[in-house]
Amino acid sequence: MISEIGAEPIDPLPDLDPPSGPAFPDDGTLQDDESGRGLAMIRALVTTVTVERQDDTNVWVLSRDSGAA
């Protein structure tokens, strides 16, 4: 679980289901622009993402199924 205390509300919530949203370059090269890489990493590493707003905090719950490759 990740908590962003005092963060701005996330509106709209990001779509973390592939293929939409940020992704790593297909050609294997690294780009200078690092913006959006966090969401691409989340999509690559977990199977479920839940984002909730609790008072002034964004709460991200990240999980991976034990059978996921």
N, C-alpha and C positions, 0 to 999 in steps of 0.2 A: 504494500500500500504506500502510495506517495501522497503527501498532503502539501498543497500550495497555500500556506496561510497568508491571508491578506491579499490574495490574487484577484485579478479582475475575473468576472464570470466568463466562462467559455461559451460563446454564443455565435454561431451554432457550434455544437459539439463536432469534433473532427470525425470524419468517416475513416475508420481504421481497417475496414475490410478491403483487401486488394481487389481490383487493381487501382482504385482511385487513391488520391493523396500522394504525399511525397514518397519518392523511392530512390534507391541508390542507382548510380549510373549503370547501364547495361554493359558498357564496354570495359568495366573493371577499373576505370581510372577514377581518381579522386578529384572532385571539383573544389574550387576555392570557396564557393558559397556553402556555408554550413547550415543555413537556415532550413528548418524542416527535417533535419536528419534524425531528430529524436523520435518523431512519429514513425519514420521508416524503420528505425531500430526496434521500436516496440512491436510493429507488425511482424518483423522477422523473428522475434524471440518469444512471443506469447501467443496464446490461442484465444484468450478472452480479455477484453478491456471494458471496465465500467467506470464512468466518470459521473460523480454526483457533486452537487453544490450543497454544502452544509455551512450555514451562516456566511462568513466571509472567506470560506476555504473551499478550494477545489480538491476533491478527494478522488484519486485515481487508484483503482484496484486492478492489478495486473496478475494474470494467472496463466499457467501452461498445463495442458492436460498431460498426465504422465505417459500416455502412449504417443504423444506428438513427436515427430521426427525432427 
